[in-house]
Amino acid sequence: MCSRRFFPVLLVIFFFAVPVKASASDADDGVALAALENASTSLGQAIGTVERQAGGKAFSAQAEIRNGVLSYWVDALENGKPARFEVSPPTGQIMASEKQGLWDSLFGEDGEVEGVSPIGLQKAVESVENALDAKVVHAEFDAEEGKTTFKVNALTEGGERKVVIDATTGKIVKAENGDETGE
């Protein structure tokens, strides 16, 4: 249960953070894809930077445009606890991190995250970008019913693609257009 002191922080995250894929229009996809293609640092490289500097594995990453500026957000384990890092796409440097407070309320008192993939989030992101000639805007580790996967959203010239990668083998097990359902 979130305490009252975390409520304003949650409001900021859910209402003011505008993900790159804010709407389903082709124009928005084109703007987001252009911003990602012009960035000096890819989301995969941002994940690698965070993992090296934090000394832990990333389990979620997202590209966001806030006030017209592209930013990368990477969630990773640092000293066994979850932390969120903001990475600058032009420089590849970590600009900010949040290690306590909100994360404790979201992940529980022990701050533990279940499971980490042997292939890693960075490799999953890079494999989708290479296989689909795409730019990843969101990727996260998922463990359900004993099966571990990465769920990845990517933008291509043809629009949004939703991809599922086996977190053990690194193979793409499902890829669909963003507006489709099913296999």
Secondary structure, DSSP 8 states (H G I E B T S, - for coil): ---GGGHHHHHIIIII--BS--SS-HHHHHHHHHHHHH-SS-HHHHHHHHHHHHSS-EEEEEEEEETTEEEEEEEEEETTEEEEEEE-TTT--EEEEE-STHHHHHH-TT-------SS-HHHHHHHHHHHHT-EEEEEEEEEETTEEEEEEEEEETTEEEEEEEETTT--EEEEEETT----
